[in-house]
Amino acid sequence: MPEYSDIKTPEGFLFSVAEAAIKKPGRKDIALIVSEAEANVAGTFTTNAVKAAPVRLCMRNVKSGRGRAIIVNSGNANACTGTQGLKDAGEIASHISQHLGVKSSLSYVCSTGVIGTPLPMTRINPALDILIENVGNYSFIDVAKAIMTTDTFPKTTSQEVKIGKKAGVISGICKGAGMIQPNMATMLCFIITDIAVERKTLQSLLKDSVRRSFNLITIDGDMSTNDTVLLMANGMLGNKPITANSRYTNAFKSALDKVTCELARLVVKDGEGATKLIEVSVKGAANKAQAEKAAFAIANSNLVKTAIYGNDANWGRIMCALGYSGIPFREDKTDIFFNGTQVVRGGISNNKDKEATGVLKSKEIKITIDLHSGKSSASVLTCDLTEDYIRINAEYRT
C-alpha cells in the first residue's frame, strides 16, 4: 500500500466528495474531479456486451477528446437500468456542467456497485450541490476513498516527469477488488496530469498502457459492466503538447506505464478475501499471445488459486491448466518453479514439493513456467482464492 504523503497531484485539478447514502449512510460515496482548464481526455471501457449507462455516456463523450469534470459514485452501478439509467446519468452530467458553465458533454459520469437497481436521484441531486460547494476542499485521496466498494484500502500512485526544465505530474487512483478480469481496464480508474499531450497521442498511449497493465490481471475471471479508465491532461504545465514523435513522448509513456502497472498491482493485492499476490510468468512460448493465454489459464484456475492459499505446491493443477489452455506445447519439455524452487523438470516431478510448500508461505508468490518452445513470455497477476471471497460475494447485496 502506498504512503499517501508521497503522492503528488498535478496542477489545475480540484476535488470534492459528499455523502449521498447511495447504498447505506455513514460514508462519502460520491466524488468530483474538476480540471480548472478544459483538458484533453482519453478513455478505455469494458468490452462486456452489457454496458452500464454511465459507460455508454462516457464512450459518447470521449469521442470529442475533451473534458472538464468526472463525477463518480459508489454503491450503485447504474447498470441494467434501461432508459431511466441513461436519463439519470445524463442528468448528473448536466447538473455539474451547468454549475461549471460548460457543455454537458464535458462531464464524464462513472458508477460502481450493485447492478440492476436505479440510482437514488432524490439523494444524489442534493449531494451534487454539496460537491460543487466544496470543490477544492478535498484531496485526490479523498476521491479514492469515496469510490471504494469492497476495497480494503484506497489505491493511488503518482509519477513525476521532467519536460525540459519543468516537472509535470501524472497521478492515478482506482478501485477494484472483485469482478476483475478486465480485458480493457480495471473497474474504475482515473488518471490526471498537468502535462499537455495531443489528443490522439493521449488515447494511443493510454490504450497501450492499459494493455500492459490492467489487461494482464485477474482476480476471479469476471468482467464488469462498468470498467472505465479515464485520463485527463489539462496542459497546465505549459509545455508544448506531446505528440507521437515528440522528444518527451517516451518519458511520458514510461511514467504512465508505472502509474497503471502500480494501480493494477494494488487491485490484485486487494483482491476480495485474498491473502497472497501471485504472479504467473510463462516463458519460452512460441509467441506472446500463446504465453498470455497459458498464463491466464493458470491464473484463473480455482484449483491453482486454492492450492496456493493452502500452501500446497500442487504443480499438477498448473500442468492441467496448461493442457486445457489451448496452446500447443510439449509436456516433456515443461519446467515449473515456485519462487525459484523447481518442482517440475521435463514434465515430471523434481521431488522438491516439500521445499516449495515452505516457499508458498510467503505473501507474494511467483509461479514460473518454462515451455522451452520459443522466445516469448508474458506475466499475469492474480491472487489466491479463500473462504472470504465467497462470504464477501454471498453478502454483497445485504
N, C-alpha and C positions, 0 to 999 in steps of 0.2 A: 504494500500500500504506500502511495507517495507521501512525502512530507508536504503538507499543504502550504507551509510557509515558503517552500521553494518554487511554487507555481507562479509564473509571471502571466500577466494578461496584457494583450496588445492595446495600443492607444485607440480611443474613439469608440469604445463599447461600454454600454451601461446595462445594468442588470436589476431585476426585481423579482420577488417571489410573494406569494399570498396563499391563504388557505381558502379553498372553495368547498371543502368537505365532500369531495367527489365520490370517494368510496367510503370513507369514515372520517370523522372530525379529529382534530388534535395534531395535525401536521400541515406544513406548507406543501401543497400539491399542484400548484400551477406557477409557471415561471415565464419570464420575458427577457429576451436578449434584444437590445436595440443598438444599431450602428448609428453613430452621430452623422455619418455621411452615407449616401447611397453606395452600396457595396456590390461588387461582383459576387455572384452566388453559383456554386456548383452543387450537384446532388447525385446520390445513388439511392436506389429504392428496392424494396422487396421484389423478387421475381415470382412470389406466390400469386397464383391467379386470383385469389381472394385478397383484394387490397382495401385497407381501411379508407374511410372518407378523407381524412387529412392527407394520406399518401397521394390520393388522386388529385387533391387540390395542389399539393406541393409539386407534383410532376407537371402539372399545367403551368404553374407559376415559374418554375425553374427554366422553362423554355426561353424566357426573356434574359436569363442570366443576371438578373438584378434583384436587390432586396434591401430592406431596412430593418426588418424585425422577424424574430422567431418566437412564437408562443407555444408552449408545451405543457401538457397536463399529464399527471399520472393517475392511476386508479380506474381509468376507463379508456378503452382502445378506440371507441367510436368506429368499430368495425362491424360489418353485417347489420348496419342500422338504416339501410335504404336511403331514400331521397331525403329523409329527415336528417340523417347523419351528414350528408353533403351540405344541406342548408345550415346546420349548426356550425360546421367547420368554416363555412363562408361568413357566417355572422360574426364569429370570433375574429377572423381576419379583418373584416370591415370595421369592427369596433375599435381595434387597435390602430388600424390605418387612419381612421377618422381623427383620432387623438393626435397622431403624428403628422397629420396633414399630407398624407401621401396616398397613392393609388392602392386599392385593396390587394392588387397582385404583388405588391412589395412586402406583404406579410405572409410568413410561412407558418402553418399550423401543424403541430405534431401531437400525437396522443399515444399513451401506452397503458395497458391494464386489461380489464375484463372485456372479452369480446361479446357482442350481441346485446348490449344494454345502451340505450340512448344517453347522451350526455345530460347531466342535470343543469340545464341552462339557467334555471332560476337562481342557482347558486354560483354558476360560473360568471354570469354577466356582472354582478356586483364585484366579484374578485378581479375582473379585468380592469375596472375603475381603480381599484386599490393598486394593481400593478403599475398603472400609469402614474398614479400619485407618488409612488415610492421608487420610480425608476432612478437608478443611480445610488440608491441607499443600500444595495445588497451587492454581493460578490458573485463571481463565476462559480465558486464552490457552493454557494447557497443554491444556485440553479441546479448544480449536480446533485445536491441532496433532495431537492424538490421533485426530481424526475425519477427517483428510485421507486421500485416496486418490491420485489423480493430480494433486491440487492442488500448486502450487509454493510457496505461502505460506499461512499461516493467515489467515482472514478474520474480522475483528472490528471493531466500532464501538460507540459509546455516545453518548447524549444526556442532558443534564440538563434537568429540568422543574421550574419553580417552581410549587409548590402552596401558595398563601398565603405564609407566612413560611418554609416549609420547601422543601427542594430534593430531589426524587426523581431517580432514575436509571433509564434504560432502556438495557440493554446487549444486544448480539446477536453471535452467532457463526454461521457457516455453512460448509458445504463443498460443492464442486461445481466441476467443470471440464469434464466431458463428460456426455453423455446429458442435455442440457439443452434442453428446451422444456416447461417445467413445466405450464402451464395450471392452476396452483394454488400452487406454491411453488418452492423450489429443492430440490436433492437432500435436504439436511438443514439445518435452521436452528433455532436455539434462542435465544429472546429472554427475558430475565428483567428484572423490575422490582420495586422495593420500594414502588411506588405502589399503593394499594388501588383496584381497579376492579371494579365489579359484573360478575357472570359473563356475562350475556347481552350486555352492552355490550362486554366484553373480546372476545368471539367476533365480534361485529359489526365492531368496529374492526380486528381482525386480518384478517378476510376482505376488508374494503375496502382495507386497506393492501397485502395480497398482490396484489390485483387491479391496483393502481397500480405495483407494483414487480416482483415475481418473475414475474407473468403477462405481463410485457412484455419478456422477454429470451429469447434463443435462441442456442445455440452450434452445435448440429448437428441440430436438429429432432426429436430423440429424447426421449421421455418416460420417466422412470424408473419402476420398480415400487416404489420406496421413498420417493418425495418426501414430506417431512414438515416442517411448521413448527409448533413448539410455543411458546406464550407463557405464562410463569408470572408471576403478580402476587401477591406474598405479603403486601402491605399493611403491611410493617414501618415504613413512613414514618409511619404513624399518622393519615393523612388520612381524612376522610370519603369512603367509596367513590365513585368517579366513576361517574355514570350517563350515559345518552344525552343528558340535557339539563343536566348539571352546568356550573358556572361554568368548570371547568378541562378540560372534555372536548376542546375544540379544541386546547388546548396539548398535551395528551397525544397526541392524534391527529397533530398536526404532528410531534412528536418521534418517534413510532413510524414515521411515513412516512419520516422522514430516515434512521432505522436500516435499514428494509427496503430503501429505494432505494440506500443506500450498499452494503449487502451484495450486492444484486443486481448492482450495477455491478462490484464486486470479483470476483464469479463470472465475469462475461463477460470482464473484463480478464485473468483467469487461464484462459481457455478453452484446452483441450488444444492445444498447439502454436501458439497464437495469438501474433502479433506486433503486432496493431493492434486497438484498440477502435473499433467502428463504431456510430454512431447513425443509424438510418434514420428520418427525420422526414417524414411525409406530411401536408400541409396542403391546405386548400381542398377538402376532401371533402364529400360531401352529408351524411354523418353519421359519428359516431365509430367505429361498427362497421366501416364501409367503409374508413375511414382505417387502422384496426388491421389489417384483412385485407390491405390493399395493402402496409403496412409489413412484415408477416410474410412475405408472398410474396417481397419483395426480400431481407429479412434471411436467409431460409432458402435463397436461391438459391446453389448451389455455384459457379455461373459468376460471380455477382457477387462472392462471397467470395474466390475465387481471383484475380479481376482486381484487387481491392484489394490482395491480398498481392503481386501482381506490379507494383504501381504503374501499373496500366493503367486510365485513365479511360474504360473501355468502357461508355458510358452505354446502348448498345443492349441490353445484358443487363438493365439496370434497366427499360427500356421493355418488353422481352419479359416480364419477371416481372409487371409491371403488367397486361399483356394477358391472362395466364392466371390472375391473382388472382381473377377472377370478379366484380370490382366494375365498375359502369358508369362510364365516363369518356371524355373526348374527347381523343384523341391529339393533335389540333391545338391543344389548349389547354394542354398539359402543359409545364411548365418543370422542369429538373433542375439541381441545384447540387452541387458537391463543395467542402466547407468555404468556401462563399460564392462560389466561382467558377462562373459559369453556363456550362453546356455545351450545354444544350438550351433553345430558346425556341420555344414554339408547336409542339412536336413535332419540330423539325428542329435540326440542329447549329448551334451558335453559334460554331463554329470556335475554341473555346478548349480543345481537348483537350490541347494541349501544356502550357498553364498548369496545367490540372487535374492532369496527370500529376506535375508538381512538387509540388503540394499533397498528393498521396497518399503522399509520403514521410514525412508526419507519423505519429506513433504513435496519434493519435486523429483519426478521420475522421467528419465529419457529412455524410450524403447527404440533401439536402432535395429533395422532390418536391412541386411546387405544381400541383394538378389544376384549380384555378380553377373548381370545380364547387359550392362551398358554403363553409361557415364552420367545419367541424370538422377536427380534427387529431389525430394520435397519433404517438408515437415508440416505437421498439423498439430495444433494444441487442443487438448481436451482435459477432462478431469475424471476422477473416479465416480462411481455410482453407489450411493449409500441409501440407508433407510430414510434419511431425512429428505431426500429428493421426493420420495413417494409421499411422505407426510405433507410437505410444502404444497405439492400439487393436488393432493387429495382435499386440502383445506383452502385452496386458492380463492374460492368464491364465498367463503364463510367469514 
